[in-house]
Amino acid sequence: MKIEAIELIRVTMPLRNTFRTSFGTVHERDLLLVRVVTPAAEGWGECVAFGTPMYSSEYVAGAAEVLERFLGPRLLERGEVRAEEVAELLAPVRGHRMAKGALETAVLDAQLRSRDESLGDYLGATRNRVPAGVSVGILDSVPELLDVVGGYLAEGYLRIKLKIAPGWDVEPVRAVRERFGDDILLQVDANAAYTLADARHLARLDDFGLLLVEQPLAEEQLRQHAELARLIRTPICLDESIVSAQGAADALALGACRIVNIKPGRVGGYLEARRVHDVCRAHGVAVWCGGMLETGIGRAANVALAGLPGFTVPGDTSGSARYYEHDLTEPFVLRDGHLDLPTGPGIGVTPDAAALAARTTASTWLTA
């Protein structure tokens, strides 16, 4: 396809509820959307970087700049390009996987729309709906946590993930288990808030039959994660540490994890996410699809990815209403604890023009 233009759209989306983790608190989502225009179709991608470089080194303003100055021009100069070539074309620009992933997704979306093929079919999805879990942030009190978890279970979510941090870990988990029993699928996410010196404390979580403890230690500490895995019974899942299929293979070879959270933006897009899935499946390691408070644009693509056969743990593919009063697309609605894969061409959704205009704070066009 010939890329005629690229639009970078800054959007602000207020969250229905404040979302607090070990690395900070989010009240509204500062987002960057990418639209690619070709003669045959338009494509959309969502950059999952946050407004500040706390979860990762990438952040929205930086992603917008690198797309405008370096990544976008490289594709526009190339002219004819296939989605499968984008990663190689952008490789000379170091890092910036979230920005690259958004651009690649927009190109892939346009490419698939032009041939009337869904993203799920292209990636190899084997299901038409996926089980949905929900991520529960750090709250002010245990009673408040129990009310929130009870509400999500009543809505039908099939798995609960609790954000934890030093001072908010064992007792909240104990309270949820005591209130709701051992049958609910329960896991925790530390977002790298602990050190190996906390191993004895983290081992106290073994008593609660958790699915996994996600990213307990810092991103680069694969060896320490492998050592922690020998000291606790709860399976370790890696998130921030997994930035590529090669990184996943290294983590598995070291014994640093038994489960992998695949976030497409974090690994550079859905094509690399599929490669991570394939590596893990070849090693008999379960994967699940993580979330980054996406709008319907990013959520649609995540749900399509989660339809692949290796995604055997319910992911953070929550319904739109979990985060937003009004999404940018038709809302994703939970039905019997599942979300349906989009069936339309490409990612299967497009932004509502009025909703997008109401939330847009800036727009930049790039042309050849």
C-alpha positions as CSV (number, residue, x, y, z in Angstrom):
1,M,0.0,0.0,0.0
2,K,1.1,3.6,-0.5
3,I,0.8,5.6,2.6
4,E,-0.4,9.1,1.7
5,A,-0.7,10.6,5.1
6,I,-0.4,9.9,8.9
7,E,-2.4,11.7,11.5
8,L,-1.3,11.9,15.1
9,I,-4.3,12.6,17.4
10,R,-3.9,13.5,21.1
11,V,-7.0,12.6,23.2
12,T,-7.9,13.0,26.8
13,M,-10.3,10.4,28.3
14,P,-11.5,10.8,31.9
15,L,-11.6,7.5,33.8
16,R,-14.8,6.4,35.6
17,N,-12.8,5.7,38.6
18,T,-9.3,6.6,39.7
19,F,-6.8,3.8,39.0
20,R,-3.9,3.5,41.5
21,T,-0.9,1.1,41.2
22,S,2.5,0.9,42.8
23,F,3.9,3.3,40.2
24,G,1.2,6.0,40.4
25,T,-2.4,7.1,40.1
26,V,-4.3,7.8,36.9
27,H,-7.4,10.0,36.9
28,E,-7.7,10.5,33.2
29,R,-6.0,8.8,30.2
30,D,-3.8,10.9,28.0
31,L,-3.8,9.0,24.7
32,L,-2.2,9.1,21.3
33,L,-4.0,7.7,18.3
34,V,-2.5,7.1,14.9
35,R,-4.4,7.2,11.7
36,V,-2.9,6.0,8.4
37,V,-4.4,7.1,5.1
38,T,-3.9,5.0,2.0
39,P,-5.8,5.0,-1.4
40,A,-7.6,1.8,-0.4
41,A,-8.5,2.3,3.2
42,E,-7.7,4.1,6.5
43,G,-6.2,2.3,9.5
44,W,-6.1,3.1,13.2
45,G,-3.7,2.3,16.0
46,E,-3.5,3.3,19.7
47,C,-0.3,4.1,21.5
48,V,-0.5,2.7,25.0
49,A,2.2,4.9,26.6
50,F,1.0,6.8,29.7
51,G,1.3,10.5,30.2
52,T,4.4,10.1,32.4
53,P,7.4,7.7,32.1
54,M,6.5,5.8,35.3
55,Y,5.3,2.4,34.0
56,S,7.9,2.5,31.2
57,S,10.4,4.9,29.7
58,E,7.9,5.8,27.0
59,Y,5.3,8.6,27.5
60,V,2.7,10.2,25.3
61,A,4.5,13.4,24.4
62,G,7.7,11.6,23.6
63,A,5.8,9.0,21.5
64,A,4.2,11.8,19.6
65,E,7.5,13.5,18.9
66,V,9.3,10.3,17.8
67,L,6.4,9.5,15.5
68,E,6.4,13.0,14.0
69,R,10.1,13.4,13.6
70,F,11.5,9.9,12.9
71,L,9.0,7.0,12.5
72,G,6.3,8.6,10.4
73,P,8.7,10.2,7.9
74,R,10.5,6.8,7.4
75,L,7.3,5.2,6.2
76,L,6.2,8.1,4.2
77,E,9.5,8.2,2.4
78,R,9.2,4.5,1.6
79,G,5.9,5.0,-0.2
80,E,4.7,1.4,-0.8
81,V,4.8,-0.6,2.4
82,R,3.3,-3.7,3.9
83,A,2.6,-4.1,7.6
84,E,5.0,-7.0,7.7
85,E,7.8,-4.7,6.7
86,V,7.1,-1.9,9.2
87,A,9.2,-3.3,12.1
88,E,12.3,-3.7,9.9
89,L,11.9,-0.2,8.4
90,L,11.7,1.3,11.8
91,A,14.4,-0.8,13.4
92,P,17.2,1.9,12.9
93,V,15.3,4.0,15.5
94,R,16.2,2.5,18.8
95,G,13.5,1.6,21.3
96,H,10.2,3.3,21.3
97,R,8.2,0.1,20.9
98,M,4.9,1.6,21.9
99,A,5.1,4.3,19.3
100,K,6.3,1.8,16.7
101,G,3.5,-0.6,17.7
102,A,0.8,2.0,17.2
103,L,2.1,2.9,13.7
104,E,2.4,-0.7,12.7
105,T,-1.1,-1.5,13.9
106,A,-2.5,1.4,11.9
107,V,-0.8,0.2,8.8
108,L,-1.9,-3.4,9.4
109,D,-5.5,-2.2,10.0
110,A,-5.6,-0.3,6.7
111,Q,-4.0,-3.3,4.9
112,L,-6.6,-5.8,6.3
113,R,-9.5,-3.4,5.7
114,S,-8.4,-3.1,2.0
115,R,-8.8,-6.9,1.6
116,D,-11.8,-7.3,3.9
117,E,-10.0,-9.5,6.4
118,S,-10.4,-9.3,10.2
119,L,-7.4,-9.0,12.5
120,G,-8.5,-12.1,14.4
121,D,-8.5,-14.2,11.2
122,Y,-5.1,-12.7,10.1
123,L,-3.4,-13.5,13.5
124,G,-4.9,-17.0,13.7
125,A,-7.6,-16.7,16.3
126,T,-9.4,-19.9,17.0
127,R,-12.3,-18.6,19.1
128,N,-15.1,-16.0,18.5
129,R,-15.1,-14.8,22.1
130,V,-12.6,-14.6,25.0
131,P,-12.9,-14.8,28.8
132,A,-12.6,-11.5,30.5
133,G,-10.8,-10.6,33.7
134,V,-10.6,-7.3,35.5
135,S,-7.8,-5.4,37.2
136,V,-8.5,-3.8,40.5
137,G,-6.3,-0.9,41.6
138,I,-5.0,-0.1,45.1
139,L,-7.8,1.4,47.2
140,D,-8.0,3.3,50.5
141,S,-9.3,0.5,52.6
142,V,-10.0,-3.3,52.6
143,P,-13.8,-2.8,53.0
144,E,-13.8,-0.6,49.9
145,L,-11.8,-3.3,48.0
146,L,-14.2,-6.0,49.0
147,D,-17.1,-3.9,47.7
148,V,-15.4,-3.2,44.4
149,V,-14.4,-6.9,43.9
150,G,-17.9,-8.0,44.7
151,G,-19.3,-5.6,42.1
152,Y,-17.0,-7.0,39.4
153,L,-17.9,-10.6,40.3
154,A,-21.6,-9.7,40.1
155,E,-21.0,-8.3,36.6
156,G,-19.6,-11.6,35.6
157,Y,-15.9,-11.1,35.4
158,L,-14.1,-14.5,35.4
159,R,-10.8,-13.5,37.0
160,I,-9.8,-10.8,39.5
161,K,-6.4,-9.2,39.5
162,L,-5.4,-7.1,42.5
163,K,-2.7,-4.5,42.3
164,I,-0.3,-4.8,45.2
165,A,2.6,-2.8,46.7
166,P,4.5,-2.9,49.9
167,G,2.0,-2.3,52.7
168,W,-0.9,-3.4,50.5
169,D,-0.5,-7.0,49.7
170,V,-1.0,-10.0,52.1
171,E,-4.0,-8.6,54.0
172,P,-6.0,-7.4,51.0
173,V,-5.5,-10.8,49.3
174,R,-6.4,-12.6,52.5
175,A,-9.6,-10.5,52.8
176,V,-10.7,-11.2,49.3
177,R,-10.1,-14.9,49.7
178,E,-12.0,-15.0,53.0
179,R,-15.0,-13.1,51.5
180,F,-15.3,-14.7,48.1
181,G,-13.8,-18.1,48.6
182,D,-11.2,-20.3,47.0
183,D,-13.0,-20.9,43.7
184,I,-12.6,-17.4,42.2
185,L,-9.6,-17.0,39.9
186,L,-7.4,-14.5,41.7
187,Q,-4.0,-13.1,40.9
188,V,-1.8,-10.1,42.0
189,D,0.3,-7.6,40.1
190,A,3.2,-5.7,41.8
191,N,4.4,-3.7,38.8
192,A,8.0,-4.2,39.9
193,A,7.4,-2.8,43.4
194,Y,9.5,-5.4,45.4
195,T,13.1,-6.6,45.6
196,L,14.6,-10.0,46.1
197,A,15.0,-9.2,49.7
198,D,11.2,-9.3,50.0
199,A,11.1,-13.0,49.0
200,R,10.1,-14.2,52.5
201,H,7.3,-11.7,52.6
202,L,6.1,-12.6,49.1
203,A,6.1,-16.2,50.0
204,R,3.2,-15.4,52.4
205,L,1.1,-15.1,49.3
206,D,1.5,-18.8,48.7
207,D,-1.2,-19.6,51.2
208,F,-3.9,-18.1,49.0
209,G,-3.9,-20.3,45.9
210,L,-3.2,-17.5,43.5
211,L,-3.0,-18.0,39.7
212,L,0.2,-16.0,39.6
213,V,2.2,-13.0,41.0
214,E,2.9,-10.6,38.2
215,Q,6.2,-8.7,37.8
216,P,7.2,-8.7,41.4
217,L,10.8,-7.4,40.7
218,A,12.3,-4.8,38.4
219,E,12.1,-5.1,34.6
220,E,15.7,-5.9,34.0
221,Q,16.0,-8.4,36.9
222,L,15.6,-11.7,35.1
223,R,18.1,-13.6,37.2
224,Q,16.6,-12.3,40.4
225,H,13.1,-13.4,39.2
226,A,14.5,-16.9,38.5
227,E,15.9,-17.0,42.0
228,L,12.6,-15.8,43.5
229,A,10.8,-18.5,41.5
230,R,12.8,-21.0,43.6
231,L,11.8,-19.4,46.8
232,I,8.0,-19.1,46.4
233,R,5.4,-21.6,45.2
234,T,3.1,-19.1,43.4
235,P,3.9,-19.0,39.7
236,I,5.7,-15.9,38.6
237,C,4.3,-14.1,35.5
238,L,6.4,-11.4,33.7
239,D,5.0,-8.3,32.2
240,E,7.4,-5.3,32.0
241,S,10.4,-7.7,31.5
242,I,9.0,-9.1,28.3
243,V,9.7,-6.7,25.5
244,S,10.1,-9.1,22.6
245,A,9.9,-12.8,21.5
246,Q,13.7,-13.0,22.1
247,G,13.2,-11.6,25.6
248,A,10.5,-14.1,26.3
249,A,12.7,-17.0,25.2
250,D,15.5,-15.7,27.4
251,A,13.2,-15.4,30.4
252,L,11.9,-19.0,29.9
253,A,15.4,-20.4,29.5
254,L,16.4,-18.8,32.8
255,G,13.4,-20.1,34.6
256,A,12.4,-16.5,35.4
257,C,8.6,-17.1,34.9
258,R,6.0,-19.8,34.3
259,I,3.4,-17.5,32.7
260,V,3.7,-14.5,30.4
261,N,1.6,-11.4,30.1
262,I,1.6,-10.2,26.5
263,K,1.0,-6.5,26.0
264,P,1.2,-5.8,22.3
265,G,2.2,-2.1,22.7
266,R,5.0,-3.1,25.1
267,V,6.5,-5.6,22.6
268,G,6.2,-3.3,19.5
269,G,2.9,-4.4,18.0
270,Y,0.6,-7.3,17.2
271,L,3.0,-9.1,14.9
272,E,5.7,-9.3,17.6
273,A,3.0,-10.2,20.1
274,R,2.0,-13.2,18.0
275,R,5.7,-14.2,18.0
276,V,5.8,-14.0,21.8
277,H,2.7,-16.2,21.9
278,D,4.3,-18.7,19.5
279,V,7.5,-18.9,21.6
280,C,5.6,-19.4,24.8
281,R,3.2,-22.0,23.3
282,A,6.2,-24.0,21.9
283,H,7.5,-24.1,25.5
284,G,4.1,-25.1,27.0
285,V,3.9,-21.7,28.8
286,A,0.5,-20.1,29.3
287,V,0.0,-16.5,28.1
288,W,-2.7,-13.9,28.6
289,C,-3.4,-10.4,27.2
290,G,-2.6,-7.5,29.5
291,G,-4.4,-4.1,29.3
292,M,-3.3,-0.5,29.4
293,L,-6.6,1.3,29.9
294,E,-7.2,1.3,26.2
295,T,-10.1,2.8,24.4
296,G,-12.2,0.6,22.1
297,I,-9.5,1.0,19.4
298,G,-6.8,-0.7,21.3
299,R,-9.3,-3.0,23.1
300,A,-10.6,-4.3,19.8
301,A,-7.1,-5.4,18.7
302,N,-6.3,-6.9,22.1
303,V,-9.5,-9.0,22.0
304,A,-8.6,-10.3,18.6
305,L,-5.1,-11.2,19.8
306,A,-6.6,-13.0,22.9
307,G,-8.5,-15.3,20.5
308,L,-5.2,-17.2,19.7
309,P,-5.0,-20.7,21.1
310,G,-2.2,-20.1,23.6
311,F,-4.1,-17.5,25.6
312,T,-5.4,-19.9,28.2
313,V,-5.6,-17.5,31.2
314,P,-8.3,-14.8,31.2
315,G,-6.7,-11.4,30.4
316,D,-7.4,-7.8,31.2
317,T,-9.9,-7.6,28.3
318,S,-12.5,-5.8,30.4
319,G,-15.6,-4.2,29.0
320,S,-15.5,-0.5,28.0
321,A,-17.6,0.4,31.0
322,R,-14.8,-0.7,33.3
323,Y,-12.9,2.4,32.5
324,Y,-14.9,4.9,30.4
325,E,-18.4,6.3,30.6
326,H,-18.3,7.0,26.9
327,D,-15.8,5.1,24.7
328,L,-14.5,6.3,21.4
329,T,-16.1,3.4,19.6
330,E,-19.1,1.2,20.1
331,P,-18.6,-0.1,23.6
332,F,-17.3,-3.6,24.3
333,V,-20.0,-5.3,26.5
334,L,-19.4,-8.2,28.9
335,R,-21.6,-11.2,28.1
336,D,-21.5,-14.2,30.3
337,G,-18.0,-13.2,31.4
338,H,-16.7,-13.0,27.8
339,L,-16.1,-10.4,25.1
340,D,-16.8,-11.1,21.5
341,L,-14.0,-10.8,18.9
342,P,-14.7,-8.1,16.4
343,T,-15.7,-9.7,13.0
344,G,-15.4,-6.7,10.7
345,P,-12.4,-6.0,8.5
346,G,-9.2,-4.9,10.2
347,I,-9.5,-4.2,14.0
348,G,-13.3,-4.3,13.4
349,V,-14.1,-0.9,14.9
350,T,-13.7,2.8,13.9
351,P,-13.9,5.8,16.2
352,D,-17.2,7.7,16.5
353,A,-16.4,11.0,14.8
354,A,-18.3,13.1,17.4
355,A,-16.9,11.3,20.4
356,L,-13.4,11.6,18.9
357,A,-13.8,15.3,18.2
358,A,-15.1,16.0,21.7
359,R,-12.0,14.4,23.3
360,T,-9.3,15.5,20.9
361,T,-6.8,18.0,22.3
362,A,-4.4,18.2,19.3
363,S,-3.9,16.8,15.8
364,T,-0.8,16.7,13.6
365,W,-0.8,15.6,9.9
366,L,2.3,14.1,8.3
367,T,2.5,13.9,4.5
368,A,5.2,12.8,2.1
